[in-house]
């Protein structure tokens, strides 16, 4: 009987792998902007055309790359973030898998111009469907400019399943704002089809939040702050009269990384018990700082899901911190933090 197992062609394997990382234009925006943050940029500019289908360009003033690193960055599993498996439990960078640029280059036409700080000349690389078309020395500013053109041009089925430009751009803005809301020390600019959508200067976090959501939110923000041996909690919750019937303005950040976690969401919602009308959801931006060894972020390629070593304790601390913040501003009865944390809280089973 004839043998039937064979290795996939490299181009096909790359496209399959890219499907996990590059799900839509917003995925490219997230990965490129996270790389810019990891590169130490103080300004990041996002330029989008046709909701990212025609062009996604991310310009940063970070540390840039050498000629060798610029080429290596597009190799699969090539990264500067980790060296050994133990590093996975001490991650402080946004990226670490070494998959993003390789995945993007597999399904788009990509141009990179980069120059290291202090270098006289930079490097220009053009890649199309994982194949390097050109590499040359060039004059360019310090930092990096990634231009991603014609996303999914070689995977028409993926392009067909993209939503309308309005929906795709909304997803792009979501990822743009999640990064802007956790890095007020960086200036962020976003333009869409030639029109400036956001220009966010370097400001304290409360001002960044107001710049994003509007001046009317300034009076509606209640600061949350609690430090424990397990986790430090900072951020803001909205007063009950700022609640909405949608869940859009709810954010958890762990060590400057946006995450989704329905269990911790319940901790905040239960803190607002009896303060909100049925079907309404509070505004919150909760920033958690925790020892990287106490969490595992190597769960999914998008890195928006993480595991906590002691999730029940984190739940109780968040719940108590929010209740205490609301009580401090005479919105709900003030509770003793230690007592509530130890006795009152009964997190739902997971």
C-alpha positions as CSV (number, residue, x, y, z in Angstrom):
1,X,0.0,0.0,0.0
2,X,1.4,3.4,-1.0
3,X,2.6,5.9,1.7
4,X,0.1,8.7,2.2
5,X,1.8,11.0,4.8
6,X,3.9,13.8,3.6
7,X,5.2,17.2,4.9
8,X,3.2,20.2,3.9
9,X,4.8,22.7,1.7
10,X,6.3,25.5,3.7
11,X,4.0,28.1,2.3
12,X,0.9,26.1,3.2
13,X,2.3,25.4,6.7
14,X,2.9,29.1,7.2
15,X,-0.6,30.1,6.2
16,X,-2.1,27.5,8.6
17,X,0.0,28.8,11.4
18,X,-0.9,32.4,10.5
19,X,-4.5,31.6,11.0
20,X,-4.1,31.3,14.7
21,X,-2.4,34.7,15.1
22,X,-3.8,36.8,12.2
23,X,-7.5,36.4,12.4
24,X,-8.4,39.9,11.0
25,X,-6.7,43.3,10.5
26,X,-7.0,44.1,14.2
27,X,-4.7,41.2,14.9
28,X,-2.0,42.8,12.8
29,X,-2.5,46.1,14.6
30,X,-2.2,44.5,18.0
31,X,0.9,42.6,17.2
32,X,2.8,45.5,15.6
33,X,1.8,48.0,18.3
34,X,2.9,45.5,21.0
35,X,6.2,45.1,19.3
36,X,6.6,48.9,19.2
37,X,5.9,49.1,23.0
38,X,8.4,46.3,23.7
39,X,11.0,48.3,21.6
40,X,10.7,51.1,24.1
41,X,8.9,53.6,21.9
42,X,7.6,56.9,23.4
43,X,5.4,57.6,20.3
44,X,3.5,55.1,18.2
45,X,1.5,56.1,15.1
46,X,-1.1,53.9,13.5
47,X,-2.1,54.5,9.9
48,X,-5.0,52.5,8.4
49,X,-6.6,52.4,5.0
50,X,-9.8,50.6,4.2
51,X,-10.1,49.1,7.7
52,X,-6.6,47.6,7.3
53,X,-7.4,45.6,4.2
54,X,-5.3,47.9,2.0
55,X,-2.8,49.2,4.5
56,X,-1.8,48.9,8.1
57,X,1.2,51.0,9.0
58,X,2.8,51.3,12.5
59,X,5.5,53.9,13.0
60,X,7.5,54.0,16.2
61,X,10.5,55.7,17.6
62,X,11.8,52.7,19.5
63,X,15.2,51.2,19.6
64,X,15.0,49.8,16.1
65,X,16.8,46.7,14.7
66,X,20.1,45.8,13.2
67,X,20.3,44.4,9.7
68,X,20.5,40.8,10.9
69,X,17.8,41.2,13.5
70,X,15.5,42.8,10.9
71,X,15.7,39.8,8.7
72,X,15.6,37.3,11.6
73,X,12.4,38.9,13.0
74,X,10.4,37.4,10.2
75,X,11.6,33.8,10.9
76,X,9.1,31.7,12.8
77,X,9.9,31.2,16.5
78,X,12.5,33.9,16.3
79,X,12.3,36.3,19.3
80,X,14.4,38.5,21.5
81,X,11.9,38.2,24.5
82,X,12.8,34.7,25.9
83,X,15.7,32.3,25.7
84,X,14.5,29.2,27.7
85,X,11.3,27.5,28.8
86,X,11.6,28.9,32.4
87,X,11.3,32.4,30.9
88,X,7.7,31.7,30.1
89,X,6.9,32.2,33.8
90,X,8.7,35.5,34.1
91,X,7.4,37.3,31.1
92,X,7.3,41.1,31.3
93,X,7.2,41.9,27.5
94,X,4.0,41.9,25.3
95,X,5.3,39.4,22.9
96,X,7.3,36.2,23.4
97,X,6.1,33.5,21.0
98,X,8.1,34.7,17.9
99,X,5.2,34.0,15.6
100,X,3.6,37.4,14.9
101,X,5.8,38.8,12.1
102,X,6.2,35.4,10.4
103,X,2.5,35.0,10.4
104,X,1.8,38.4,9.1
105,X,4.4,38.0,6.3
106,X,2.7,34.7,5.3
107,X,-0.6,36.4,4.4
108,X,0.4,39.9,3.3
109,X,2.9,42.1,1.5
110,X,5.1,43.6,4.2
111,X,7.8,46.3,4.2
112,X,10.0,47.1,7.1
113,X,12.2,50.1,7.5
114,X,14.2,50.2,10.7
115,X,17.3,52.0,12.1
116,X,18.9,51.4,15.5
117,X,19.4,54.3,17.8
118,X,22.8,55.8,17.1
119,X,23.3,54.1,13.7
120,X,23.8,56.2,10.6
121,X,21.9,53.9,8.2
122,X,19.0,51.6,8.5
123,X,17.6,48.5,6.8
124,X,14.7,48.1,4.3
125,X,13.2,44.7,3.8
126,X,10.3,43.7,1.5
127,X,8.5,40.3,2.1
128,X,5.6,38.8,0.2
129,X,4.0,35.5,1.2
130,X,6.9,34.7,3.5
131,X,9.5,35.2,0.7
132,X,12.0,38.0,0.9
133,X,11.8,40.1,-2.2
134,X,14.5,42.7,-1.4
135,X,16.8,43.8,1.4
136,X,19.0,46.9,1.3
137,X,20.6,49.6,3.3
138,X,18.5,52.8,3.5
139,X,18.1,56.2,5.1
140,X,15.2,56.2,7.6
141,X,14.4,57.7,11.0
142,X,15.4,55.9,14.2
143,X,12.9,53.3,15.1
144,X,10.8,51.1,12.9
145,X,8.1,51.5,10.2
146,X,6.0,48.4,9.4
147,X,3.8,48.6,6.4
148,X,1.4,45.7,5.8
149,X,-0.4,45.9,2.5
150,X,-3.1,43.8,0.9
151,X,-3.8,41.6,3.9
152,X,-5.0,38.0,2.9
153,X,-4.3,38.8,-0.8
154,X,-3.0,35.2,-1.2
155,X,-5.8,33.7,1.0
156,X,-9.0,34.9,-0.7
157,X,-11.2,32.8,1.5
158,X,-10.0,34.6,4.6
159,X,-10.5,38.0,3.0
160,X,-14.0,37.0,2.0
161,X,-15.0,36.3,5.6
162,X,-13.9,39.7,6.8
163,X,-16.8,42.0,7.9
164,X,-17.6,45.5,6.7
165,X,-15.0,48.2,6.9
166,X,-16.9,49.8,9.8
167,X,-16.9,46.6,11.8
168,X,-13.3,45.8,11.1
169,X,-12.2,49.3,12.0
170,X,-14.1,49.1,15.2
171,X,-12.1,46.0,16.1
172,X,-8.9,47.9,15.2
173,X,-9.9,50.8,17.5
174,X,-10.6,48.3,20.3
175,X,-7.1,47.0,20.2
176,X,-5.6,50.4,19.7
177,X,-7.4,51.8,22.8
178,X,-6.6,48.8,25.0
179,X,-2.9,49.5,24.5
180,X,-3.4,53.3,24.9
181,X,-5.3,52.8,28.1
182,X,-2.5,50.9,29.8
183,X,0.5,52.9,28.5
184,X,-0.2,56.6,29.3
185,X,3.6,57.2,29.1
186,X,3.4,56.7,25.3
187,X,1.9,59.1,22.8
188,X,-0.5,57.3,20.5
189,X,-1.9,58.6,17.2
190,X,-4.4,56.9,14.9
191,X,-5.5,57.9,11.4
192,X,-8.0,56.1,9.2
193,X,-8.3,56.9,5.5
194,X,-6.3,60.1,6.0
195,X,-8.4,61.4,8.9
196,X,-7.1,61.6,12.4
197,X,-9.2,59.6,14.8
198,X,-7.2,59.8,18.0
199,X,-4.2,61.9,19.1
200,X,-3.3,60.9,22.7
201,X,-0.5,62.8,24.3
202,X,1.6,61.6,27.2
203,X,-0.5,62.3,30.3
204,X,-1.4,60.7,33.7
205,X,-3.7,57.7,33.4
206,X,-6.8,59.5,34.5
207,X,-6.4,62.1,31.8
208,X,-5.7,59.4,29.3
209,X,-9.0,57.8,30.2
210,X,-10.8,61.1,29.8
211,X,-9.1,61.8,26.5
212,X,-10.4,58.4,25.3
213,X,-14.0,58.5,26.6
214,X,-14.7,62.2,26.9
215,X,-14.7,65.0,29.5
216,X,-18.0,64.0,30.9
217,X,-16.3,60.9,32.4
218,X,-13.9,62.9,34.6
219,X,-16.5,63.4,37.3
220,X,-17.8,59.9,37.1
221,X,-14.5,58.1,37.9
222,X,-14.0,56.6,41.3
223,X,-10.4,55.7,42.0
224,X,-9.6,52.1,43.2
225,X,-6.4,51.3,45.0
226,X,-5.4,48.3,47.2
227,X,-2.0,46.8,47.8
228,X,-1.7,43.3,49.1
229,X,1.1,40.6,49.1
230,X,-0.8,38.8,46.4
231,X,-1.7,41.5,44.0
232,X,-1.8,45.3,43.7
233,X,-5.0,46.8,42.4
234,X,-5.3,50.3,40.9
235,X,-7.6,51.9,38.5
236,X,-11.1,53.4,38.3
237,X,-14.7,52.3,38.4
238,X,-17.6,54.5,37.2
239,X,-20.3,55.8,39.5
240,X,-23.6,54.0,39.2
241,X,-25.1,56.8,37.1
242,X,-22.5,56.1,34.4
243,X,-23.6,52.5,33.9
244,X,-24.8,51.4,30.5
245,X,-26.8,48.6,29.0
246,X,-23.7,47.4,27.1
247,X,-20.4,46.0,28.4
248,X,-18.1,48.0,26.1
249,X,-16.2,50.1,28.7
250,X,-14.9,47.4,30.9
251,X,-11.2,46.6,31.1
252,X,-8.9,44.3,33.0
253,X,-5.2,44.8,32.7
254,X,-2.6,42.4,34.3
255,X,1.0,43.7,34.3
256,X,0.0,46.1,31.5
257,X,-1.6,43.4,29.4
258,X,-5.3,43.5,28.5
259,X,-7.1,40.3,29.5
260,X,-10.6,38.8,29.4
261,X,-11.8,37.0,32.5
262,X,-15.5,36.4,33.2
263,X,-14.6,35.3,36.7
264,X,-13.0,38.5,37.7
265,X,-15.7,40.5,35.9
266,X,-18.1,38.8,38.3
267,X,-16.0,40.2,41.2
268,X,-16.6,43.7,40.0
269,X,-20.3,43.2,39.2
270,X,-21.0,41.7,42.6
271,X,-19.3,44.7,44.2
272,X,-22.0,46.8,42.5
273,X,-24.8,44.6,43.8
274,X,-28.0,46.6,44.6
275,X,-26.4,49.8,43.1
276,X,-27.3,49.3,39.5
277,X,-30.6,48.7,37.6
278,X,-31.1,45.2,36.2
279,X,-29.3,44.8,32.9
280,X,-26.9,47.7,33.4
281,X,-23.1,47.4,33.5
282,X,-20.6,49.6,35.2
283,X,-17.6,51.3,33.7
284,X,-14.3,49.9,35.1
285,X,-10.6,50.0,34.3
286,X,-8.8,47.7,36.7
287,X,-5.1,47.4,36.6
288,X,-3.5,44.4,38.4
289,X,0.2,44.2,39.2
290,X,1.3,40.7,40.2
291,X,4.5,38.6,40.3
292,X,4.8,37.1,36.7
293,X,5.7,33.8,38.4
294,X,2.1,33.7,39.8
295,X,0.4,33.8,36.4
296,X,0.6,31.9,33.1
297,X,0.0,33.9,29.9
298,X,1.1,31.1,27.5
299,X,-2.5,30.0,27.0
300,X,-3.5,31.3,23.6
301,X,-1.8,33.1,20.7
302,X,-3.8,36.3,21.3
303,X,-2.4,36.3,24.9
304,X,-5.7,37.8,26.3
305,X,-6.3,34.8,28.5
306,X,-4.2,34.0,31.5
307,X,-4.2,31.7,34.5
308,X,-3.7,32.8,38.1
309,X,-2.0,30.6,40.6
310,X,-4.6,31.8,43.2
311,X,-7.6,33.1,41.3
312,X,-10.0,33.0,44.2
313,X,-7.8,35.3,46.3
314,X,-7.5,37.7,43.3
315,X,-11.3,37.6,43.0
316,X,-11.8,38.5,46.7
317,X,-9.2,41.3,46.6
318,X,-10.8,42.9,43.6
319,X,-14.3,42.6,45.0
320,X,-13.2,44.2,48.3
321,X,-11.2,46.9,46.7
322,X,-14.1,48.0,44.5
323,X,-16.6,47.9,47.4
324,X,-14.2,49.9,49.5
325,X,-13.7,52.5,46.8
326,X,-17.4,52.9,46.4
327,X,-17.9,53.2,50.1
328,X,-15.1,55.8,50.4
329,X,-17.0,58.0,48.1
330,X,-20.3,57.4,49.9
331,X,-21.7,55.4,47.1
332,X,-22.1,52.2,49.1
333,X,-21.5,51.2,52.7
334,X,-17.7,51.2,53.5
335,X,-16.5,47.7,54.3
336,X,-13.5,46.6,56.3
337,X,-11.1,45.2,53.7
338,X,-9.5,42.5,55.8
339,X,-12.7,41.3,57.2
340,X,-14.4,41.2,53.8
341,X,-11.5,39.5,52.1
342,X,-11.3,36.8,54.8
343,X,-15.0,36.1,55.6
344,X,-17.6,37.8,53.4
345,X,-16.6,37.0,49.9
346,X,-17.8,33.7,48.4
347,X,-16.6,33.7,44.8
348,X,-18.6,31.6,42.3
349,X,-17.2,28.1,41.7
350,X,-15.1,27.6,38.6
